[in-house]
């Protein structure tokens, strides 16, 4: 197949109707241009031009090439431009995995930030258990992840993207529901619903550490699923849950969220990223996510740090 350069040369001759003018337009010598056009005709096995001393006319074959040539070059340029954009991370697909608890506010906001910045990047999102997210990024099944309280895994990098105050989720009929804020000692007097440790070891250990730091031991009521959006276990008006502030948004009428007294360790959400050589799309997503987080006030001080899960801004 003739290379695109020869087609470009032919189109210049056809448009100018002259080898002399076409050579000047292309900034090459006329004999060299004539040689290239003969090479194109030889490759195709057809005559494209009728040459006389005064004029150059297109043959039927030349007319067919001329009618289609400009579109073919434009399409080829689109191919090369698509390759360049994909190489810069401006085109393609981001495979994102996230934990259920981040899917109600954090994930939609960060995905939207990327969509606004790079509308031609598609996001394929999948919910995974928190312990599986880092491994999905590590083995290449996902490009990036979003999780609350993820564990440190060699080969992945955790980047803080949101911190939230913790509070108590309870039924409106619960004895503590009318308080403006609660002390941990008051909360520890009631059964605390918490997922099984294997569902999210980092979060499980953090919750227990919050109580141990105050010299308290909570009475746990374990639930079989890591995140239950119905919160049905709280309907007994005795059991309580320890959750982030965003979980208090748009609650049904029978539920209340009451903040804990100041000083309680906040709940952190991290981007889970490849430790080395992230793709250009992942880099764009990381930058868009951090900008969105700062704009939303999710990161105190307007910056984020990477490393261990407890890395602060």
BELWO-V172357 format. One record per residue. N is the residue number from 1. SS is DSSP state (~ for helix, > for strand, _ for the rest). D_FIRST is the distance of its C-alpha to the first C-alpha in whole Angstrom. Layout:
n:N ss:SS d_first:D_FIRST
n:N ss:SS d_first:D_FIRST
This chain:
n:1 ss:_ d_first:0
n:2 ss:_ d_first:4
n:3 ss:_ d_first:6
n:4 ss:~ d_first:9
n:5 ss:~ d_first:12
n:6 ss:~ d_first:10
n:7 ss:~ d_first:11
n:8 ss:~ d_first:14
n:9 ss:~ d_first:15
n:10 ss:~ d_first:15
n:11 ss:~ d_first:17
n:12 ss:~ d_first:19
n:13 ss:~ d_first:20
n:14 ss:~ d_first:20
n:15 ss:~ d_first:23
n:16 ss:~ d_first:25
n:17 ss:_ d_first:25
n:18 ss:_ d_first:25
n:19 ss:~ d_first:23
n:20 ss:~ d_first:26
n:21 ss:~ d_first:27
n:22 ss:~ d_first:23
n:23 ss:~ d_first:23
n:24 ss:~ d_first:26
n:25 ss:~ d_first:25
n:26 ss:~ d_first:22
n:27 ss:_ d_first:24
n:28 ss:_ d_first:23
n:29 ss:_ d_first:24
n:30 ss:~ d_first:24
n:31 ss:~ d_first:23
n:32 ss:~ d_first:20
n:33 ss:~ d_first:19
n:34 ss:~ d_first:19
n:35 ss:~ d_first:17
n:36 ss:~ d_first:14
n:37 ss:~ d_first:14
n:38 ss:~ d_first:14
n:39 ss:~ d_first:11
n:40 ss:~ d_first:9
n:41 ss:~ d_first:11
n:42 ss:~ d_first:11
n:43 ss:~ d_first:7
n:44 ss:~ d_first:8
n:45 ss:_ d_first:11
n:46 ss:_ d_first:13
n:47 ss:_ d_first:16
n:48 ss:_ d_first:16
n:49 ss:> d_first:19
n:50 ss:> d_first:22
n:51 ss:> d_first:24
n:52 ss:_ d_first:28
n:53 ss:_ d_first:30
n:54 ss:_ d_first:31
n:55 ss:_ d_first:28
n:56 ss:> d_first:24
n:57 ss:> d_first:24
n:58 ss:> d_first:21
n:59 ss:_ d_first:20
n:60 ss:~ d_first:20
n:61 ss:~ d_first:16
n:62 ss:~ d_first:16
n:63 ss:~ d_first:19
n:64 ss:~ d_first:16
n:65 ss:~ d_first:14
n:66 ss:~ d_first:17
n:67 ss:~ d_first:18
n:68 ss:~ d_first:16
n:69 ss:~ d_first:14
n:70 ss:~ d_first:17
n:71 ss:~ d_first:17
n:72 ss:~ d_first:13
n:73 ss:~ d_first:14
n:74 ss:~ d_first:17
n:75 ss:~ d_first:16
n:76 ss:~ d_first:14
n:77 ss:~ d_first:17
n:78 ss:~ d_first:19
n:79 ss:~ d_first:17
n:80 ss:~ d_first:18
n:81 ss:~ d_first:21
n:82 ss:~ d_first:22
n:83 ss:~ d_first:21
n:84 ss:~ d_first:23
n:85 ss:~ d_first:26
n:86 ss:~ d_first:26
n:87 ss:~ d_first:26
n:88 ss:_ d_first:29
n:89 ss:_ d_first:31
n:90 ss:_ d_first:31
n:91 ss:_ d_first:29
n:92 ss:> d_first:29
n:93 ss:> d_first:32
n:94 ss:> d_first:35
n:95 ss:> d_first:37
n:96 ss:> d_first:41
n:97 ss:> d_first:44
n:98 ss:> d_first:47
n:99 ss:_ d_first:51
n:100 ss:~ d_first:53
n:101 ss:~ d_first:55
n:102 ss:~ d_first:53
n:103 ss:_ d_first:51
n:104 ss:_ d_first:54
n:105 ss:_ d_first:53
n:106 ss:~ d_first:51
n:107 ss:~ d_first:48
n:108 ss:~ d_first:48
n:109 ss:~ d_first:48
n:110 ss:~ d_first:46
n:111 ss:~ d_first:43
n:112 ss:~ d_first:44
n:113 ss:~ d_first:44
n:114 ss:~ d_first:40
n:115 ss:~ d_first:39
n:116 ss:~ d_first:41
n:117 ss:~ d_first:39
n:118 ss:_ d_first:36
n:119 ss:_ d_first:35
n:120 ss:_ d_first:32
n:121 ss:> d_first:33
n:122 ss:> d_first:34
n:123 ss:> d_first:37
n:124 ss:> d_first:38
n:125 ss:> d_first:41
n:126 ss:> d_first:44
n:127 ss:> d_first:47
n:128 ss:_ d_first:48
n:129 ss:_ d_first:52
n:130 ss:~ d_first:52
n:131 ss:~ d_first:52
n:132 ss:~ d_first:49
n:133 ss:~ d_first:47
n:134 ss:~ d_first:47
n:135 ss:~ d_first:46
n:136 ss:~ d_first:43
n:137 ss:~ d_first:42
n:138 ss:~ d_first:43
n:139 ss:_ d_first:40
n:140 ss:_ d_first:38
n:141 ss:_ d_first:38
n:142 ss:_ d_first:39
n:143 ss:_ d_first:38
n:144 ss:> d_first:41
n:145 ss:> d_first:45
n:146 ss:> d_first:48
n:147 ss:> d_first:51
n:148 ss:> d_first:55
n:149 ss:_ d_first:57
n:150 ss:_ d_first:54
n:151 ss:_ d_first:55
n:152 ss:_ d_first:53
n:153 ss:_ d_first:51
n:154 ss:_ d_first:49
n:155 ss:_ d_first:46
n:156 ss:> d_first:46
n:157 ss:> d_first:47
n:158 ss:> d_first:50
n:159 ss:> d_first:50
n:160 ss:> d_first:53
n:161 ss:> d_first:52
n:162 ss:> d_first:55
n:163 ss:> d_first:59
n:164 ss:> d_first:61
n:165 ss:_ d_first:65
n:166 ss:> d_first:66
n:167 ss:> d_first:69
n:168 ss:> d_first:70
n:169 ss:> d_first:69
n:170 ss:> d_first:72
n:171 ss:> d_first:74
n:172 ss:_ d_first:75
n:173 ss:_ d_first:79
n:174 ss:_ d_first:78
n:175 ss:_ d_first:81
n:176 ss:_ d_first:79
n:177 ss:_ d_first:77
n:178 ss:_ d_first:79
n:179 ss:_ d_first:79
n:180 ss:_ d_first:77
n:181 ss:> d_first:76
n:182 ss:> d_first:77
n:183 ss:_ d_first:78
n:184 ss:~ d_first:76
n:185 ss:~ d_first:80
n:186 ss:~ d_first:80
n:187 ss:~ d_first:77
n:188 ss:_ d_first:78
n:189 ss:_ d_first:81
n:190 ss:_ d_first:78
n:191 ss:> d_first:76
n:192 ss:> d_first:72
n:193 ss:> d_first:69
n:194 ss:> d_first:66
n:195 ss:> d_first:64
n:196 ss:_ d_first:64
n:197 ss:~ d_first:63
n:198 ss:~ d_first:60
n:199 ss:~ d_first:58
n:200 ss:_ d_first:58
n:201 ss:~ d_first:60
n:202 ss:~ d_first:59
n:203 ss:~ d_first:61
n:204 ss:~ d_first:63
n:205 ss:~ d_first:65
n:206 ss:~ d_first:64
n:207 ss:~ d_first:67
n:208 ss:~ d_first:69
n:209 ss:~ d_first:69
n:210 ss:~ d_first:70
n:211 ss:~ d_first:73
n:212 ss:~ d_first:74
n:213 ss:_ d_first:74
n:214 ss:_ d_first:77
n:215 ss:_ d_first:79
n:216 ss:_ d_first:78
n:217 ss:_ d_first:77
n:218 ss:_ d_first:75
n:219 ss:> d_first:76
n:220 ss:> d_first:73
n:221 ss:> d_first:72
n:222 ss:> d_first:68
n:223 ss:> d_first:66
n:224 ss:_ d_first:63
n:225 ss:_ d_first:60
n:226 ss:_ d_first:59
n:227 ss:_ d_first:59
n:228 ss:_ d_first:61
n:229 ss:_ d_first:60
n:230 ss:_ d_first:63
n:231 ss:_ d_first:66
n:232 ss:~ d_first:68
n:233 ss:~ d_first:70
n:234 ss:~ d_first:71
n:235 ss:~ d_first:73
n:236 ss:~ d_first:76
n:237 ss:_ d_first:77
n:238 ss:_ d_first:78
n:239 ss:_ d_first:75
n:240 ss:> d_first:72
n:241 ss:> d_first:69
n:242 ss:> d_first:68
n:243 ss:> d_first:65
n:244 ss:> d_first:63
n:245 ss:~ d_first:63
n:246 ss:~ d_first:60
n:247 ss:~ d_first:62
n:248 ss:~ d_first:65
n:249 ss:_ d_first:62
n:250 ss:_ d_first:63
n:251 ss:_ d_first:65
n:252 ss:_ d_first:67
n:253 ss:_ d_first:71
n:254 ss:_ d_first:72
n:255 ss:> d_first:70
n:256 ss:> d_first:71
n:257 ss:> d_first:69
n:258 ss:> d_first:72
n:259 ss:> d_first:71
n:260 ss:> d_first:72
n:261 ss:_ d_first:74
n:262 ss:_ d_first:73
n:263 ss:_ d_first:72
n:264 ss:_ d_first:70
n:265 ss:_ d_first:67
n:266 ss:_ d_first:64
n:267 ss:> d_first:61
n:268 ss:> d_first:58
n:269 ss:> d_first:54
n:270 ss:> d_first:51
n:271 ss:> d_first:47
n:272 ss:> d_first:46
n:273 ss:> d_first:43
n:274 ss:> d_first:42
n:275 ss:_ d_first:44
n:276 ss:_ d_first:41
n:277 ss:_ d_first:37
n:278 ss:_ d_first:37
n:279 ss:_ d_first:34
n:280 ss:~ d_first:33
n:281 ss:~ d_first:34
n:282 ss:~ d_first:37
n:283 ss:~ d_first:38
n:284 ss:~ d_first:38
n:285 ss:~ d_first:40
n:286 ss:~ d_first:43
n:287 ss:~ d_first:43
n:288 ss:~ d_first:43
n:289 ss:~ d_first:46
n:290 ss:~ d_first:48
n:291 ss:~ d_first:48
n:292 ss:~ d_first:49
n:293 ss:~ d_first:51
n:294 ss:~ d_first:53
n:295 ss:~ d_first:53
n:296 ss:~ d_first:55
n:297 ss:_ d_first:57
n:298 ss:_ d_first:56
n:299 ss:_ d_first:56
n:300 ss:~ d_first:60
n:301 ss:~ d_first:59
n:302 ss:~ d_first:56
n:303 ss:_ d_first:54
n:304 ss:_ d_first:53
n:305 ss:_ d_first:53
n:306 ss:> d_first:51
n:307 ss:> d_first:53
n:308 ss:_ d_first:55
n:309 ss:_ d_first:56
n:310 ss:_ d_first:59
n:311 ss:_ d_first:57
n:312 ss:_ d_first:59
n:313 ss:_ d_first:57
